């Protein structure tokens, strides 16, 4: 299933976590789209249930932009991601870059199984090294052990892995280091799209946001600090795309600030 959250931003509902597609400003890493892939992605009046009209040209916001994949679900989500991208009028081969929020089985799994993906992957350390296969999670705390146990279920993708630091930009996205759920966790915010992809820093339930819980986090005090820091530093945004739960389409920064106020 894929839904358009706003112009140029889509949500792919994966088997265990959310995956997102966005059309960003073009960068030197962008590749031209083939004429055979051009199609128009339109949505209903409420912005949901995207449909495609073949041969009618790419979405107006995407005409000169880069197609960006944010996170990549589990290894078994490859078909769902491929089909979802196709519904927007693009193909996996049109993806110019992949932005990873963190190294977890359900967020990076399809990077090695998504046939046709040929794009650099951006992540923070130590997650970038985990993705590249040059390092592995430790055995402590409990969340690191979980990552270590699930590591054999993942294949190292044959894609270039680029390391980013807090505050760096990739196209129109800025990386915000938000550790706690994991040591290398990132939030990616695009002011032009008014969208924040926050991975597992928070989760959604009945329209409210909650901080990542202890059972799946390295340290919940650090999670809380990261939520507050992001609320203080981030530019305004409407959409919040989190790893688990239903994305917020509007007033995302207000919801984030309410959570930060509870955690201060």
Backbone torsions as a table, in degrees:
resi	resn	phi	psi	omega
1	UNK	NA	135.9	175.0
2	UNK	-131.1	140.0	177.1
3	UNK	-132.8	143.1	175.4
4	UNK	-85.5	124.2	-179.1
5	UNK	-86.9	-35.3	172.8
6	UNK	-164.4	177.0	-177.4
7	UNK	-59.5	120.1	177.5
8	UNK	86.1	7.7	-179.4
9	UNK	-136.1	127.6	-178.5
10	UNK	-128.9	152.6	178.0
11	UNK	-115.0	123.5	174.1
12	UNK	-106.4	119.8	-176.5
13	UNK	-84.3	99.1	-179.0
14	UNK	-78.5	175.9	-176.0
15	UNK	-69.4	-29.8	-177.6
16	UNK	-130.7	-14.2	179.0
17	UNK	-158.1	168.1	-179.1
18	UNK	-84.5	146.5	174.9
19	UNK	-124.4	147.4	-176.7
20	UNK	-131.6	151.4	175.7
21	UNK	-126.5	138.2	179.8
22	UNK	-141.7	153.7	174.5
23	UNK	-108.9	114.4	-172.1
24	UNK	-107.9	173.0	174.9
25	UNK	-63.6	147.8	-177.8
26	UNK	-68.9	146.0	175.2
27	UNK	-129.3	179.6	-179.6
28	UNK	-65.6	-16.2	-179.0
29	UNK	-87.9	-3.1	-175.5
30	UNK	-71.6	152.0	177.7
31	UNK	-124.3	143.8	-177.9
32	UNK	-66.1	142.0	176.4
33	UNK	-82.5	140.3	178.1
34	UNK	-75.2	151.8	-178.5
35	UNK	-60.6	-30.6	-177.8
36	UNK	-69.4	-15.5	-178.7
37	UNK	-96.4	-3.0	-176.2
38	UNK	-72.0	130.3	177.2
39	UNK	-158.7	162.9	-177.3
40	UNK	-105.7	121.0	177.4
41	UNK	-95.9	118.2	-179.9
42	UNK	-124.8	162.7	-178.6
43	UNK	-134.6	167.3	175.7
44	UNK	-69.0	175.9	-176.9
45	UNK	-58.9	-28.6	-178.7
46	UNK	-90.3	4.4	176.7
47	UNK	82.4	7.8	-178.1
48	UNK	-110.3	174.0	174.6
49	UNK	55.2	64.5	179.9
50	UNK	-61.6	140.6	175.5
51	UNK	-128.0	162.4	-175.4
52	UNK	-124.0	135.0	172.7
53	UNK	-109.1	109.0	-174.7
54	UNK	-62.9	138.6	172.1
55	UNK	77.9	8.3	-175.1
56	UNK	-99.6	7.1	177.9
57	UNK	93.5	153.8	-175.8
58	UNK	-67.8	157.8	175.1
59	UNK	-49.4	137.2	-173.5
60	UNK	-56.9	-37.5	-179.6
61	UNK	-72.8	-19.5	-173.6
62	UNK	-99.5	-1.1	-169.8
63	UNK	-56.0	-41.6	-177.5
64	UNK	-120.6	20.3	-176.3
65	UNK	-105.4	172.8	177.7
66	UNK	-94.3	138.2	176.5
67	UNK	-87.1	123.4	-172.7
68	UNK	-121.6	130.1	174.2
69	UNK	-99.4	130.5	178.0
70	UNK	-112.7	111.7	-174.3
71	UNK	65.8	168.8	-169.2
72	UNK	-146.4	22.9	171.6
73	UNK	59.3	-159.3	178.5
74	UNK	-89.6	168.6	176.8
75	UNK	-56.3	-33.3	-178.7
76	UNK	-78.5	-3.2	-179.1
77	UNK	-87.6	1.0	-174.3
78	UNK	-56.6	-45.0	-178.6
79	UNK	-64.7	-42.6	-179.8
80	UNK	-63.9	-39.4	178.6
81	UNK	-66.9	-44.3	179.4
82	UNK	-60.3	-46.4	-179.4
83	UNK	-65.6	-39.0	179.3
84	UNK	-63.8	-44.7	178.0
85	UNK	-60.9	-40.4	-180.0
86	UNK	-61.9	-35.4	179.7
87	UNK	-65.7	-22.5	177.7
88	UNK	-82.7	-8.4	-177.7
89	UNK	100.4	4.8	178.8
90	UNK	-115.8	177.6	174.3
91	UNK	-128.3	168.8	177.0
92	UNK	-56.2	-36.6	-179.5
93	UNK	-65.8	-16.0	177.9
94	UNK	-82.6	-12.7	-178.4
95	UNK	-65.9	124.9	-176.6
96	UNK	-91.5	-28.1	178.6
97	UNK	-161.8	158.9	179.0
98	UNK	-120.7	127.6	176.9
99	UNK	-105.2	121.0	-177.9
100	UNK	-103.8	131.8	175.9
101	UNK	-81.6	-36.2	179.0
102	UNK	-171.4	162.9	-178.6
103	UNK	-87.9	96.4	171.0
104	UNK	-138.4	150.8	-178.9
105	UNK	-50.0	-39.8	-174.9
106	UNK	-90.9	9.2	177.8
107	UNK	-121.8	-18.5	-178.6
108	UNK	-125.8	1.7	-169.4
109	UNK	-60.0	-37.7	-174.5
110	UNK	-85.6	-0.2	-179.9
111	UNK	-60.2	-32.3	-178.7
112	UNK	-94.6	-10.1	-176.3
113	UNK	-112.6	-2.5	-177.6
114	UNK	-88.7	91.9	-177.7
115	UNK	-58.1	135.5	178.2
116	UNK	94.6	-10.3	178.6
117	UNK	-74.9	122.0	-178.8
118	UNK	-141.9	79.8	-173.8
119	UNK	-153.1	151.9	176.5
120	UNK	-69.3	149.4	179.4
121	UNK	-113.3	132.1	-176.4
122	UNK	-112.5	128.9	-179.1
123	UNK	-153.0	162.6	177.1
124	UNK	-91.9	153.9	172.7
125	UNK	-74.4	147.4	3.8
126	UNK	-84.3	-0.9	-175.3
127	UNK	-61.1	-34.4	178.5
128	UNK	-61.1	-41.1	178.6
129	UNK	-68.6	-36.2	175.7
130	UNK	-61.8	-43.9	-179.9
131	UNK	-63.7	-40.0	-177.9
132	UNK	-76.1	-11.7	179.6
133	UNK	83.0	12.3	-178.9
134	UNK	-94.2	-6.7	178.1
135	UNK	-153.1	165.8	-179.6
136	UNK	-134.2	153.3	174.8
137	UNK	-60.5	155.9	179.3
138	UNK	-81.5	-163.9	-178.5
139	UNK	-107.0	-1.0	-179.2
140	UNK	-149.3	139.3	4.2
141	UNK	-77.6	-165.2	-173.2
142	UNK	-58.6	-36.0	-179.2
143	UNK	-67.7	-37.4	177.1
144	UNK	-63.3	-40.0	178.2
145	UNK	-62.8	-39.7	177.1
146	UNK	-61.5	-42.7	177.1
147	UNK	-63.1	-38.7	-179.3
148	UNK	-67.0	-39.9	-179.3
149	UNK	-67.0	-37.2	-178.0
150	UNK	-85.5	-10.0	-177.8
151	UNK	-56.4	-40.4	179.2
152	UNK	-63.6	-16.5	178.8
153	UNK	-81.7	-8.1	-178.4
154	UNK	-107.2	142.8	172.8
155	UNK	-101.7	142.2	178.0
156	UNK	-70.0	122.1	-178.3
157	UNK	-69.5	144.6	177.3
158	UNK	-88.4	56.7	-178.1
159	UNK	-129.0	147.6	176.4
160	UNK	-67.3	133.7	178.9
161	UNK	-108.7	121.6	-179.4
162	UNK	-106.4	133.9	179.4
163	UNK	-90.2	131.7	176.7
164	UNK	-119.9	156.3	179.2
165	UNK	-117.6	167.0	178.9
166	UNK	-54.4	130.5	177.2
167	UNK	88.9	-9.9	179.0
168	UNK	-74.3	154.2	179.3
169	UNK	-113.4	145.0	172.8
170	UNK	-129.1	106.2	-171.2
171	UNK	61.6	-130.8	179.0
172	UNK	-88.4	3.2	-178.2
173	UNK	-97.2	140.3	172.2
174	UNK	-110.0	135.8	179.1
175	UNK	-90.2	129.1	176.1
176	UNK	-117.4	116.5	179.1
177	UNK	-70.8	120.5	-175.6
178	UNK	-131.7	68.8	-176.5
179	UNK	-68.8	168.3	179.0
180	UNK	132.5	-60.2	171.0
181	UNK	-63.4	-36.6	174.5
182	UNK	-156.3	159.3	-175.0
183	UNK	-67.4	-27.0	-178.3
184	UNK	-106.6	15.0	-174.0
185	UNK	-60.8	138.1	178.2
186	UNK	-124.3	149.8	160.9
187	UNK	-109.7	140.8	179.3
188	UNK	-115.6	122.9	-177.3
189	UNK	-122.7	133.4	178.4
190	UNK	-119.5	103.6	-177.3
191	UNK	-60.9	-36.9	-178.8
192	UNK	-64.8	-34.9	177.9
193	UNK	-88.7	-6.2	-177.7
194	UNK	52.3	44.6	-173.1
195	UNK	-134.3	137.7	175.3
196	UNK	-120.9	122.9	173.4
197	UNK	-101.4	113.2	-167.6
198	UNK	-114.4	9.9	175.5
199	UNK	55.9	-130.4	-178.9
200	UNK	-105.1	20.4	173.8
201	UNK	-60.8	-39.6	176.6
202	UNK	-134.3	165.3	171.1
203	UNK	-133.5	158.2	-176.1
204	UNK	-107.5	142.6	173.4
205	UNK	-150.2	119.4	179.6
206	UNK	54.1	37.0	175.9
207	UNK	86.2	-6.0	179.2
208	UNK	-104.3	156.2	177.6
209	UNK	-104.2	143.7	175.2
210	UNK	-134.9	147.4	179.4
211	UNK	-69.1	152.8	178.4
212	UNK	-55.0	128.0	-175.2
213	UNK	-77.8	166.9	-176.1
214	UNK	-58.9	-40.4	-171.4
215	UNK	-59.4	-25.5	-177.7
216	UNK	-120.5	17.7	-176.0
217	UNK	-124.4	155.1	172.7
218	UNK	-70.1	-46.4	-175.2
219	UNK	-156.8	118.3	-174.9
220	UNK	-75.4	-26.6	174.8
221	UNK	-64.1	-39.3	178.0
222	UNK	-69.6	-36.0	174.2
223	UNK	-57.1	-48.7	-179.3
224	UNK	-60.4	-43.9	178.2
225	UNK	-60.5	-38.4	-179.0
226	UNK	-69.3	-38.5	176.9
227	UNK	-61.0	-47.2	-179.3
228	UNK	-64.1	-44.4	-179.9
229	UNK	-61.4	-43.3	-179.5
230	UNK	-66.3	-40.7	178.2
231	UNK	-61.1	-35.9	-179.4
232	UNK	-75.5	-32.9	-171.0
233	UNK	-98.0	-23.4	-169.5
234	UNK	-75.2	147.9	171.0
235	UNK	-73.1	169.1	179.6
236	UNK	-60.5	143.9	175.4
237	UNK	-148.3	150.2	179.0
238	UNK	-96.7	-51.1	-174.6
239	UNK	-88.5	136.0	169.1
240	UNK	-118.0	115.6	176.0
241	UNK	-104.9	106.6	-179.4
242	UNK	-105.8	167.0	-177.3
243	UNK	-70.7	-31.1	-174.6
244	UNK	-136.4	127.8	-176.8
245	UNK	112.5	-178.7	-179.5
246	UNK	-90.0	124.1	-180.0
247	UNK	-56.4	147.5	174.8
248	UNK	-87.7	129.1	-176.8
249	UNK	-89.4	-28.7	-177.0
250	UNK	-138.7	157.3	175.1
251	UNK	54.8	34.1	-178.5
252	UNK	-63.7	-39.3	-179.3
253	UNK	-68.1	-31.9	176.1
254	UNK	-64.6	-44.1	178.9
255	UNK	-63.5	-38.0	-180.0
256	UNK	-68.3	-40.1	-180.0
257	UNK	-67.4	-35.2	177.0
258	UNK	-62.2	-42.4	178.4
259	UNK	-65.1	-43.3	179.9
260	UNK	-60.5	-38.6	179.3
261	UNK	-63.1	-34.8	177.7
262	UNK	-69.4	-28.3	-174.0
263	UNK	-95.4	-10.8	-176.6
264	UNK	-66.5	NA	NA
